[in-house]
């Protein structure tokens, strides 16, 4: 093997390693280390699998922040832009089951404020069936002071104000989270 082929092989290997280091695989779903939404770019803070009964994979969730943090309360209360990316992992996760879990999460959240009208709007925004691989992004924009709901890269709806964002992010990161292990994984533990 001549010197130029060795150099090309080494360069290719370095590029491959670099590209692999730019994403994290969680239960077969790739999470890029950077996520750009509108004019904001976020860093992957952590993520994990949401399970039920310790054997039923529901979805994979990842937290994206401007600057990584392991302080759940600071993240939930923050008015900085941030996002949670959820990817449906199982065909057993229907739209109705997801909404039911979300409603339970809102009841259990200990921060922020929401109204029953906002919950009804949330259900309307996600009214079509869910399929494995569907992606939901919950994006809080500090510039607009809105939480924007995306499904498969399409804007589905918006909610005004920081208190709604606090309640929503509190579902995963609050004192009574949907799943303690997922909270810890989103915080990078």
Secondary structure, DSSP 8 states (H G I E B T S, - for coil): --HHHHHHHHHHHHHHHHHHTTEEEETTEEEESEEEETTEEEEEEEEEEEEETTTEEEEEEEEEESS----HHHHHH--S-EEEEEEE--TT--HHHHHHHHHHHHHH--SS---HHHHHHHHHHT-S---TT-EEEEEEETTTTEEEEEETTEEEEEEESHHHHHHHHHHHHSTT-S-HHHHHHHTT-
